Amino acid sequence: PPIRACLFDMDGLLIDTEDLYTKVTNTILAEFGRPNLPWSIKARLQGRPGPAATQIFYEWAQLPIPISEYLLRSSALQQTTFPTCAPLPGAVSLLRSLVSAGIEVALATSSHSKNFALKTAHLEDVLFNYFPGDQVVRGDDPRMKPGRGKPAPDIYLLALETINSRRRAEGKDEIAPSECLVFEDAVPGVESGRRAGMRVVWVPHRELLKEYKGREEEVLAGLCGEHVEVEEGEEGKMIGRVGDGWGELRESLVGFDFGRYGILVPEGETLN
């Protein structure tokens, strides 16, 4: 079916914060004589809620300080680093085109409210004004069950519900998961979208793509096995198949093919 709603990840997809996370982490690692964070580990951190990502990182890093101290150091560096983030190529024009085409949009980010504010306040009038406030789901949203962040499907299903709850109030028909397109840069995020029964556009960092060379179709199908917290009755639910056409790999958001998804953008609005 034609796409009627687009749901977006944020870090590394709309804004360049993934590289800033790496910069902060490498600064701390260097203080203790540890090597830079390799992409083999970075790939496992992307898209996950903070606590889960920190645990994975800490098992690898073997730093001689407690996690609590690492988090304090990291938070202090993020305070000055995140407000310098910028939109990634094509992000603003893509959102502008989608909204002009009447497509519903929502944001589904693993970032918690404090960091979300650091990253977005200076970009509110440039990028985040396209997302209605009640159609933004953060990692610490109280409606999210503990332990059910990406790669579980919950955050994208909740993002869709924020759209549908408004549509119901307006007397409009609901949008089905199959009518949604998820935009993601992280492998756990792609799996989250596929498990939600949605189509996915994967726009990975070039270094992440190298880590998954030869497994691209597996990623697009959501079959990398990132999701382990499976609830009762969820086994095998909404998992894709290799080559099923429900996943697209793109180098960037620039030049997005709206027609592929049945999205009709008004003339003059498709330059991205």
Backbone bond lengths (Angstrom), bond angles and torsions (degrees), N, CA, C in turn:
res aa  C-N    CA-C-N  psi(-1)  N-CA   C-N-CA  omega(-1)  CA-C   N-CA-C  phi
1 P - - - 1.470 - - 1.520 111.35 -
2 P 1.327 117.73 154.89 1.470 120.34 176.83 1.525 110.64 -60.96
3 I 1.321 115.72 149.57 1.467 121.10 179.41 1.527 110.02 -76.85
4 R 1.343 115.33 133.24 1.466 120.81 178.90 1.524 112.28 -117.96
5 A 1.348 116.88 -13.39 1.468 120.30 179.11 1.526 109.31 -144.15
6 C 1.329 115.90 140.32 1.464 121.70 175.85 1.522 108.60 -119.53
7 L 1.323 115.87 127.51 1.461 122.71 -177.19 1.529 108.76 -114.21
8 F 1.314 115.99 129.99 1.465 120.65 -170.19 1.521 113.47 -116.39
9 D 1.331 114.68 135.31 1.454 122.14 160.90 1.538 105.89 -72.77
10 M 1.320 117.59 172.85 1.459 119.39 -178.37 1.527 112.99 -120.07
11 D 1.336 117.52 -64.51 1.466 121.68 -173.65 1.527 111.39 -64.74
12 G 1.333 115.98 124.17 1.458 119.91 177.87 1.512 113.83 78.97
13 L 1.328 116.88 -3.08 1.468 122.07 -179.88 1.526 109.39 -115.24
14 L 1.327 116.48 -53.13 1.462 121.66 177.45 1.528 111.96 -98.89
15 I 1.327 117.09 -33.32 1.463 121.86 -178.91 1.532 110.05 -130.50
16 D 1.346 116.11 158.60 1.472 121.37 -170.74 1.533 114.33 -86.39
17 T 1.312 116.64 31.71 1.463 120.23 -174.73 1.527 114.63 -73.16
18 E 1.322 119.01 -19.90 1.464 118.55 177.97 1.519 110.88 -61.81
19 D 1.322 117.46 -40.39 1.465 120.54 177.21 1.529 110.50 -67.56
20 L 1.333 117.01 -32.53 1.467 120.21 178.45 1.528 110.98 -70.72
21 Y 1.336 117.00 -38.08 1.470 120.55 174.40 1.535 109.76 -57.87
22 T 1.332 115.90 -44.38 1.465 120.62 -179.37 1.524 110.63 -63.34
23 K 1.329 116.69 -41.65 1.462 121.50 179.46 1.523 110.90 -60.46
24 V 1.329 116.91 -45.40 1.465 121.64 179.43 1.530 110.33 -63.09
25 T 1.314 116.11 -46.92 1.469 120.88 -178.25 1.519 111.59 -62.21
26 N 1.331 116.93 -44.69 1.465 120.57 -178.78 1.525 111.90 -66.07
27 T 1.330 117.43 -30.78 1.465 121.10 176.75 1.525 110.34 -62.13
28 I 1.332 115.74 -44.19 1.469 120.33 -179.83 1.525 110.69 -70.75
29 L 1.310 117.20 -41.88 1.470 120.53 178.86 1.532 110.51 -59.10
30 A 1.326 116.07 -41.49 1.466 120.34 -178.54 1.528 111.90 -64.01
31 E 1.334 116.26 -33.52 1.464 120.11 179.34 1.528 111.59 -60.72
32 F 1.315 116.30 -27.04 1.466 120.97 -177.85 1.532 112.13 -110.46
33 G 1.343 115.53 17.68 1.458 119.57 175.76 1.508 114.53 68.47
34 R 1.320 116.58 21.72 1.465 120.84 179.00 1.530 109.65 -93.42
35 P 1.342 117.25 153.04 1.476 119.91 179.58 1.533 111.38 -70.42
36 N 1.327 115.20 162.88 1.457 120.26 176.63 1.532 111.16 -60.74
37 L 1.301 115.14 154.51 1.462 121.82 179.33 1.527 109.90 -65.21
38 P 1.342 118.08 118.57 1.470 119.59 179.61 1.528 111.05 -79.69
39 W 1.318 116.09 155.68 1.464 119.13 -178.89 1.528 112.58 -67.43
40 S 1.313 117.31 -21.40 1.468 119.49 176.91 1.527 110.71 -63.29
41 I 1.341 117.15 -32.02 1.467 121.89 175.91 1.524 110.27 -88.37
42 K 1.327 116.21 -43.55 1.467 120.76 179.14 1.526 111.11 -53.56
43 A 1.318 116.86 -38.71 1.464 121.41 -178.95 1.526 111.76 -60.18
44 R 1.325 116.29 -31.23 1.469 120.44 -178.76 1.525 112.17 -81.85
45 L 1.334 116.63 -18.68 1.465 120.89 -178.59 1.517 112.22 -86.92
46 Q 1.326 116.08 -32.49 1.456 121.15 -173.30 1.522 112.78 -57.33
47 G 1.317 114.60 134.79 1.457 120.00 172.56 1.506 115.15 81.85
48 R 1.335 116.81 -13.63 1.463 119.19 -177.66 1.531 110.94 -83.56
49 P 1.336 116.86 155.87 1.467 119.80 172.33 1.524 110.35 -59.67
50 G 1.332 116.69 150.83 1.460 122.22 -175.73 1.511 115.70 -49.00
51 P 1.341 119.73 -52.50 1.468 120.49 -177.63 1.525 112.88 -58.77
52 A 1.331 117.00 -41.68 1.466 120.13 -179.26 1.526 110.21 -67.80
53 A 1.323 117.02 -41.68 1.462 120.91 179.85 1.528 111.00 -65.66
54 T 1.329 116.70 -40.59 1.470 121.00 -179.83 1.523 111.09 -62.77
55 Q 1.313 117.05 -40.68 1.469 121.10 -179.74 1.530 110.92 -62.67
56 I 1.337 116.40 -45.16 1.466 120.78 178.79 1.525 110.34 -62.07
57 F 1.336 115.23 -45.23 1.465 120.21 -179.62 1.525 111.05 -62.13
58 Y 1.315 116.71 -43.61 1.453 120.20 -173.79 1.524 112.70 -69.15
59 E 1.309 116.17 -33.38 1.468 119.78 176.49 1.526 110.50 -63.24
60 W 1.330 116.30 -33.02 1.465 120.34 178.09 1.527 111.40 -81.12
61 A 1.337 117.62 -45.85 1.468 122.26 -169.05 1.522 113.76 -66.94
62 Q 1.346 117.36 -35.76 1.469 120.98 -179.41 1.536 111.54 52.43
63 L 1.321 115.89 47.44 1.463 120.36 178.97 1.529 110.64 -75.48
64 P 1.343 117.70 148.40 1.469 120.91 -177.35 1.535 112.72 -85.01
65 I 1.315 116.66 27.38 1.467 121.44 177.90 1.527 108.22 -131.48
66 P 1.331 117.20 153.53 1.459 118.71 178.65 1.529 111.43 -67.24
67 I 1.322 116.13 157.54 1.463 121.41 179.32 1.523 110.31 -54.69
68 S 1.336 117.07 -39.05 1.464 120.68 -177.73 1.526 111.55 -59.03
69 E 1.347 116.68 -40.57 1.463 119.45 179.50 1.518 110.92 -71.12
70 Y 1.318 116.56 -39.42 1.468 119.99 176.75 1.530 110.38 -58.85
71 L 1.326 116.31 -43.62 1.465 120.41 -178.97 1.528 111.24 -64.50
72 L 1.329 117.24 -37.12 1.468 120.56 177.70 1.532 110.93 -65.18
73 R 1.332 115.95 -44.73 1.466 120.35 178.87 1.535 110.46 -63.46
74 S 1.327 114.66 -44.24 1.463 119.92 -179.53 1.530 111.06 -62.71
75 S 1.324 116.39 -44.55 1.460 121.29 -179.01 1.529 111.22 -61.72
76 A 1.331 116.90 -40.61 1.469 120.93 -179.79 1.528 110.97 -62.79
77 L 1.328 116.29 -42.18 1.471 119.79 178.80 1.530 111.03 -68.86
78 Q 1.331 116.76 -38.09 1.459 120.65 -179.96 1.525 112.06 -64.05
79 Q 1.341 116.44 -32.08 1.466 121.04 -179.42 1.522 111.70 -56.90
80 T 1.323 116.03 -35.49 1.463 119.33 -178.77 1.530 112.26 -97.15
81 T 1.318 116.97 -22.00 1.467 120.66 -175.38 1.532 113.03 -86.11
82 F 1.326 117.35 -47.08 1.466 120.64 -174.21 1.527 114.55 -60.15
83 P 1.338 119.12 -36.64 1.471 118.10 179.24 1.529 114.00 -66.71
84 T 1.345 117.60 -3.15 1.466 120.32 177.42 1.531 111.61 -97.14
85 C 1.316 117.90 0.37 1.466 120.38 -175.51 1.530 110.91 -67.09
86 A 1.336 115.42 158.21 1.464 121.28 -176.79 1.529 109.87 -136.43
87 P 1.335 117.01 157.75 1.467 119.74 176.33 1.523 110.90 -63.66
88 L 1.314 117.09 145.28 1.454 121.46 175.81 1.535 109.64 -81.76
89 P 1.334 117.09 157.72 1.470 120.32 -175.56 1.532 112.91 -54.29
90 G 1.323 115.49 131.19 1.463 121.63 175.88 1.504 115.57 87.64
91 A 1.342 117.49 -12.16 1.468 120.06 -173.61 1.525 112.52 -63.89
92 V 1.331 116.88 -50.53 1.463 120.54 -175.97 1.525 111.15 -64.82
93 S 1.323 117.15 -46.78 1.462 119.90 -177.53 1.527 111.89 -68.38
94 L 1.342 117.27 -32.38 1.468 119.76 176.30 1.523 110.56 -63.10
95 L 1.323 116.42 -48.07 1.464 120.07 179.55 1.523 111.04 -62.51
96 R 1.317 116.77 -42.48 1.463 120.59 179.26 1.536 110.54 -59.55
97 S 1.328 116.01 -43.66 1.467 120.39 -179.40 1.525 111.71 -65.81
98 L 1.336 116.53 -42.35 1.465 120.16 -179.43 1.519 111.29 -63.18
99 V 1.330 116.40 -45.02 1.466 120.46 -179.44 1.527 110.39 -64.88
100 S 1.333 116.51 -39.04 1.467 119.54 179.29 1.526 111.21 -66.77
101 A 1.336 116.38 -24.85 1.461 120.97 178.86 1.528 112.11 -86.43
102 G 1.328 116.71 0.60 1.455 119.86 179.03 1.514 114.23 80.54
103 I 1.340 116.91 17.17 1.463 121.34 179.36 1.530 109.04 -83.06
104 E 1.320 116.56 134.55 1.464 121.19 176.19 1.533 108.90 -71.63
105 V 1.339 117.40 142.38 1.463 120.69 177.39 1.524 109.99 -132.21
106 A 1.333 115.40 147.04 1.465 122.01 175.86 1.520 107.86 -146.83
107 L 1.331 115.77 157.88 1.460 122.41 -179.58 1.520 109.21 -112.82
108 A 1.341 116.49 135.24 1.467 121.74 -179.92 1.527 108.03 -132.99
109 T 1.327 116.16 94.28 1.463 120.70 -174.92 1.521 112.00 -117.81
110 S 1.327 116.08 143.16 1.460 120.90 176.47 1.523 111.70 -76.02
111 S 1.340 117.65 -10.37 1.464 121.00 178.90 1.520 111.20 -62.66
112 H 1.325 116.26 136.40 1.461 120.62 175.38 1.527 109.14 -79.97
113 S 1.326 115.73 165.18 1.467 121.80 -170.20 1.529 113.54 -55.04
114 K 1.348 117.63 -42.24 1.466 120.32 -177.25 1.526 111.45 -62.09
115 N 1.321 116.67 -51.11 1.459 120.19 179.13 1.525 111.44 -67.44
116 F 1.326 116.35 -35.41 1.465 120.72 177.95 1.533 109.86 -56.59
117 A 1.323 116.21 -44.17 1.464 120.53 -179.98 1.523 111.37 -64.64
118 L 1.335 117.05 -40.47 1.468 120.85 178.82 1.530 111.78 -61.41
119 K 1.319 115.32 -36.75 1.468 120.60 -175.51 1.521 113.35 -82.73
120 T 1.316 117.36 -26.78 1.462 119.66 -168.00 1.523 115.95 -110.31
121 A 1.334 118.50 -21.82 1.471 120.41 -172.32 1.528 112.34 -54.64
122 H 1.340 116.95 -43.26 1.462 120.03 -177.09 1.528 112.93 -79.47
123 L 1.330 116.70 -6.42 1.470 121.11 -179.37 1.527 112.12 -113.94
124 E 1.324 115.88 10.25 1.472 120.24 -175.15 1.523 111.60 -57.57
125 D 1.314 117.75 -45.25 1.461 120.77 -176.44 1.518 113.12 -83.20
126 V 1.326 116.37 -8.64 1.463 120.73 -176.66 1.529 111.77 -100.27
127 L 1.312 116.03 -41.55 1.467 121.66 -169.81 1.522 114.03 -128.52
128 F 1.313 116.99 -49.40 1.460 119.47 -169.50 1.526 114.24 -83.77
129 N 1.334 115.32 -5.16 1.465 118.75 175.04 1.529 112.12 -69.57
130 Y 1.327 117.48 -13.29 1.467 120.69 177.63 1.529 112.01 -75.67
131 F 1.333 116.78 -17.72 1.462 120.54 -178.47 1.527 110.56 -101.30
132 P 1.336 118.74 116.18 1.473 119.75 173.81 1.527 109.58 -56.95
133 G 1.328 116.60 141.58 1.460 121.25 -174.23 1.516 114.17 -55.45
134 D 1.322 117.46 -35.04 1.464 119.20 -179.16 1.521 111.82 -85.97
135 Q 1.335 117.50 5.66 1.460 121.55 174.97 1.534 110.94 -115.37
136 V 1.348 113.98 33.11 1.462 122.39 174.87 1.530 107.84 -121.50
137 V 1.336 116.93 119.78 1.464 122.15 179.02 1.525 108.20 -112.11
138 R 1.340 116.19 122.28 1.472 121.93 -179.87 1.530 109.95 -103.50
139 G 1.318 115.13 168.76 1.459 120.08 -176.31 1.511 114.41 -64.73
140 D 1.352 117.37 -24.15 1.466 120.03 -179.68 1.529 111.77 -103.90
141 D 1.323 116.25 22.13 1.462 120.30 177.17 1.524 109.14 -59.94
142 P 1.335 118.35 126.85 1.471 120.55 -177.15 1.531 113.47 -63.18
143 R 1.324 117.10 -16.12 1.469 119.97 178.58 1.520 112.38 -79.20
144 M 1.328 116.48 -10.33 1.459 120.98 179.03 1.523 110.05 -89.04
145 K 1.325 117.22 129.42 1.462 120.80 176.76 1.526 110.21 -69.15
146 P 1.341 118.64 143.08 1.465 121.27 175.70 1.530 110.99 -55.68
147 G 1.320 116.28 137.50 1.457 120.35 177.94 1.515 114.66 78.20
148 R 1.340 116.96 8.35 1.466 120.10 -177.36 1.529 112.16 -115.87
149 G 1.342 116.07 28.48 1.460 118.97 173.04 1.526 110.19 -74.48
150 K 1.333 116.80 -178.70 1.464 119.92 176.18 1.523 109.09 -54.17
151 P 1.318 119.33 137.15 1.464 130.08 17.21 1.535 115.69 -91.51
152 A 1.323 119.41 8.36 1.462 120.13 172.02 1.534 108.40 -64.22
153 P 1.306 119.01 155.68 1.467 121.43 -175.24 1.522 115.06 -80.40
154 D 1.324 117.58 -7.63 1.467 121.63 -167.60 1.519 114.84 -55.48
155 I 1.341 117.60 -42.77 1.460 119.45 -172.90 1.529 111.93 -65.91
156 Y 1.335 117.01 -35.24 1.464 118.98 178.64 1.529 111.56 -77.00
157 L 1.305 116.58 -33.52 1.472 119.22 174.94 1.525 110.08 -66.32
158 L 1.340 117.01 -37.34 1.460 120.49 177.84 1.534 110.54 -69.01
159 A 1.334 116.83 -39.64 1.467 120.22 177.70 1.528 110.41 -60.08
160 L 1.323 116.24 -41.77 1.469 119.84 176.77 1.518 111.01 -64.51
161 E 1.323 116.94 -39.35 1.463 120.17 179.73 1.534 111.71 -64.42
162 T 1.340 117.89 -32.08 1.470 118.95 177.07 1.529 110.30 -63.63
163 I 1.325 116.02 -33.32 1.472 120.32 176.50 1.522 110.28 -72.92
164 N 1.340 116.21 -47.81 1.462 120.07 -175.58 1.524 113.16 -68.00
165 S 1.328 117.15 -32.73 1.461 118.47 178.91 1.526 110.17 -64.61
166 R 1.337 116.28 -38.46 1.462 119.94 176.39 1.521 111.62 -68.26
167 R 1.344 115.86 -40.43 1.469 120.20 -179.91 1.532 110.79 -64.68
168 R 1.323 116.43 -39.36 1.477 119.04 177.61 1.531 110.39 -61.31
169 A 1.324 115.78 -42.53 1.468 120.27 -179.57 1.525 111.22 -64.38
170 E 1.336 116.00 -27.91 1.460 120.72 -179.94 1.529 112.29 -90.91
171 G 1.346 116.21 1.37 1.458 120.27 -179.94 1.517 113.98 76.43
172 K 1.351 116.32 21.14 1.465 120.96 179.55 1.522 110.69 -99.29
173 D 1.330 116.15 159.73 1.464 120.38 179.48 1.518 110.08 -72.59
174 E 1.335 115.69 154.35 1.456 120.90 179.70 1.524 111.49 -79.49
175 I 1.313 115.20 157.65 1.458 122.70 177.10 1.525 108.15 -101.08
176 A 1.317 117.00 133.19 1.463 122.14 -178.90 1.530 110.45 -86.42
177 P 1.341 117.94 155.49 1.469 120.14 176.16 1.530 112.97 -53.60
178 S 1.329 117.07 -36.44 1.468 120.65 -178.87 1.527 112.40 -67.40
179 E 1.341 117.18 -12.84 1.457 122.07 178.68 1.534 111.38 -99.37
180 C 1.339 115.98 11.75 1.468 121.83 -178.04 1.520 111.22 -109.41
181 L 1.329 114.95 145.58 1.451 121.90 175.22 1.522 108.08 -121.67
182 V 1.328 115.75 121.28 1.460 122.66 -179.89 1.526 109.18 -96.41
183 F 1.335 116.43 134.51 1.465 121.98 175.62 1.523 108.20 -108.72
184 E 1.321 117.27 123.04 1.460 122.98 -174.45 1.514 111.71 -141.68
185 D 1.338 116.23 151.52 1.462 120.60 171.44 1.526 110.90 -109.60
186 A 1.334 117.70 -19.10 1.466 121.61 -172.56 1.521 111.95 -103.51
187 V 1.320 116.11 146.72 1.468 121.32 -179.44 1.537 112.29 -63.30
188 P 1.353 119.21 -45.24 1.479 117.69 176.01 1.531 112.26 -60.57
189 G 1.335 116.67 -32.08 1.458 120.34 178.62 1.514 112.47 -69.66
190 V 1.330 116.80 -38.59 1.464 120.66 175.77 1.529 109.40 -61.14
191 E 1.334 116.26 -44.51 1.463 119.81 179.15 1.523 111.03 -63.32
192 S 1.329 116.72 -38.10 1.461 121.21 177.41 1.525 110.87 -58.42
193 G 1.338 115.79 -47.29 1.460 120.06 179.95 1.516 112.89 -64.95
194 R 1.319 116.47 -42.74 1.469 119.63 179.78 1.527 111.41 -65.71
195 R 1.332 116.79 -38.95 1.466 119.87 178.56 1.531 111.73 -68.51
196 A 1.317 116.03 -21.64 1.469 120.15 176.31 1.527 111.17 -80.71
197 G 1.340 117.10 -3.81 1.466 120.86 179.38 1.516 112.69 82.36
198 M 1.340 116.37 26.25 1.459 121.75 -176.70 1.525 111.24 -114.09
199 R 1.321 115.40 158.49 1.457 120.19 172.61 1.529 108.62 -79.85
200 V 1.322 116.18 154.74 1.469 119.95 -172.56 1.527 111.50 -135.85
201 V 1.338 115.26 138.10 1.459 122.37 168.80 1.526 106.90 -107.98
202 W 1.322 116.51 120.60 1.466 122.07 -178.58 1.523 108.78 -102.52
203 V 1.341 116.35 120.63 1.464 122.47 -179.63 1.530 107.82 -122.43
204 P 1.327 117.51 76.78 1.476 120.44 -173.35 1.522 113.26 -79.15
205 H 1.326 114.69 154.15 1.467 121.53 168.45 1.529 107.18 -58.90
206 R 1.326 116.81 143.90 1.477 119.92 -176.61 1.526 112.27 -57.71
207 E 1.342 117.17 -32.96 1.466 119.62 179.28 1.525 111.33 -74.07
208 L 1.327 116.29 -32.38 1.468 119.62 176.14 1.522 109.97 -66.61
209 L 1.311 116.26 -40.33 1.466 120.32 -179.29 1.524 110.79 -60.93
210 K 1.345 116.40 -35.27 1.466 119.87 177.39 1.530 110.90 -62.82
211 E 1.336 116.66 -37.04 1.462 120.96 -179.58 1.526 111.95 -64.93
212 Y 1.328 116.29 -26.26 1.470 120.66 -176.42 1.529 112.08 -111.69
213 K 1.314 116.18 21.67 1.462 120.35 179.11 1.533 110.01 -57.35
214 G 1.306 116.09 127.90 1.462 121.67 -178.54 1.518 113.56 88.70
215 R 1.339 116.81 -10.08 1.472 120.75 -179.54 1.528 111.86 -117.53
216 E 1.331 116.26 15.41 1.460 120.14 -174.55 1.527 112.60 -57.26
217 E 1.313 116.96 -43.96 1.469 120.23 -178.47 1.531 111.43 -66.84
218 E 1.317 115.40 -32.95 1.462 120.99 176.83 1.532 110.28 -64.26
219 V 1.346 115.37 -42.39 1.466 120.22 177.52 1.521 110.23 -62.33
220 L 1.336 116.63 -48.20 1.464 121.37 -176.89 1.525 112.40 -61.72
221 A 1.323 116.32 -26.86 1.464 120.20 178.29 1.526 112.21 -85.81
222 G 1.344 116.70 -6.23 1.462 120.05 -178.44 1.509 113.06 74.62
223 L 1.327 116.11 29.07 1.468 120.44 -171.92 1.526 113.83 -108.82
224 C 1.344 117.25 24.22 1.470 119.17 -178.59 1.521 112.74 -86.80
225 G 1.330 117.63 1.29 1.458 120.74 173.93 1.497 115.13 70.63
226 E 1.340 117.85 26.26 1.463 120.70 -179.91 1.528 111.66 -72.72
227 H 1.313 116.65 -27.49 1.469 121.07 -172.68 1.526 109.77 -89.58
228 V 1.328 116.01 110.20 1.463 119.56 -177.62 1.522 112.58 -112.87
229 E 1.359 116.62 -19.79 1.466 119.21 -179.01 1.530 109.02 -84.44
230 V 1.320 116.47 71.22 1.462 120.97 -175.53 1.526 110.16 -86.99
231 E 1.328 116.38 125.52 1.454 120.37 179.04 1.518 110.51 -82.10
232 E 1.309 115.64 160.39 1.452 121.23 -178.92 1.527 110.38 -57.17
233 G 1.329 115.22 131.90 1.453 120.54 179.08 1.521 113.58 85.56
234 E 1.335 116.91 -1.98 1.465 120.81 -176.12 1.525 112.22 -97.89
235 E 1.324 117.58 -9.38 1.458 121.22 -174.60 1.532 110.81 -54.74
236 G 1.347 114.66 122.92 1.457 119.40 175.30 1.514 114.53 73.87
237 K 1.303 117.91 3.98 1.464 120.91 -175.68 1.523 111.24 -74.68
238 M 1.323 115.87 132.59 1.466 122.65 172.21 1.530 113.89 58.77
239 I 1.315 118.75 28.93 1.454 120.22 177.33 1.521 107.95 -89.00
240 G 1.340 115.85 141.30 1.454 119.42 -178.59 1.517 112.55 -81.97
241 R 1.309 114.37 -180.00 1.465 122.08 175.83 1.524 107.90 -122.93
242 V 1.303 116.40 146.63 1.465 120.87 178.23 1.520 109.23 -57.90
243 G 1.325 115.38 128.43 1.452 120.56 178.09 1.515 114.99 76.92
244 D 1.346 117.94 18.65 1.467 119.20 -177.20 1.534 113.66 -80.55
245 G 1.356 116.34 -2.30 1.456 119.55 175.83 1.514 115.01 80.39
246 W 1.335 117.40 5.10 1.469 120.77 -178.19 1.525 112.19 -96.65
247 G 1.333 116.33 5.60 1.457 120.41 177.59 1.518 110.21 -133.65
248 E 1.333 116.59 140.25 1.461 121.78 178.40 1.522 108.78 -127.83
249 L 1.333 116.49 135.14 1.462 122.68 175.65 1.518 108.77 -100.00
250 R 1.339 116.09 127.09 1.464 121.19 178.52 1.527 110.31 -130.32
251 E 1.345 116.35 148.70 1.456 120.83 176.64 1.522 111.62 -74.40
252 S 1.339 117.28 -32.35 1.455 121.44 179.91 1.527 108.87 -158.54
253 L 1.329 115.89 178.83 1.460 121.24 177.32 1.526 112.08 -84.86
254 V 1.322 116.68 -6.40 1.467 121.16 -179.49 1.527 110.29 -69.63
255 G 1.335 116.22 137.64 1.459 120.33 175.72 1.512 114.38 70.04
256 F 1.323 117.72 31.52 1.461 121.42 -177.48 1.529 111.08 -59.63
257 D 1.330 116.20 138.70 1.463 122.84 -178.03 1.531 109.77 -89.95
258 F 1.327 115.79 91.47 1.470 120.67 -178.51 1.530 111.35 -65.27
259 G 1.333 116.52 -38.70 1.460 120.65 -176.66 1.511 113.34 -60.14
260 R 1.327 116.77 -30.83 1.465 121.07 179.50 1.524 111.36 -58.07
261 Y 1.330 116.28 -27.45 1.460 120.83 -176.58 1.530 113.15 -111.52
262 G 1.326 115.22 14.83 1.454 119.52 177.19 1.515 113.72 70.24
263 I 1.341 116.77 24.66 1.465 121.63 -179.44 1.531 108.66 -96.53
264 L 1.314 115.88 122.12 1.463 121.37 -178.98 1.520 109.34 -101.09
265 V 1.324 116.19 107.76 1.464 122.09 -178.77 1.525 108.87 -96.49
266 P 1.329 118.64 132.11 1.465 121.43 178.21 1.525 111.29 -53.37
267 E 1.322 116.31 144.38 1.459 121.86 -178.76 1.520 109.72 -56.52
268 G 1.331 115.86 136.37 1.454 120.95 179.59 1.510 113.22 91.92
269 E 1.346 117.29 -3.63 1.465 120.38 -178.26 1.524 112.68 -110.09
270 T 1.318 117.67 4.98 1.464 120.04 -173.22 1.522 113.89 -99.30
271 L 1.338 118.05 8.34 1.458 120.08 -179.76 1.523 110.14 -81.15
272 N 1.330 116.80 100.69 1.461 118.85 176.21 1.513 110.04 -138.35
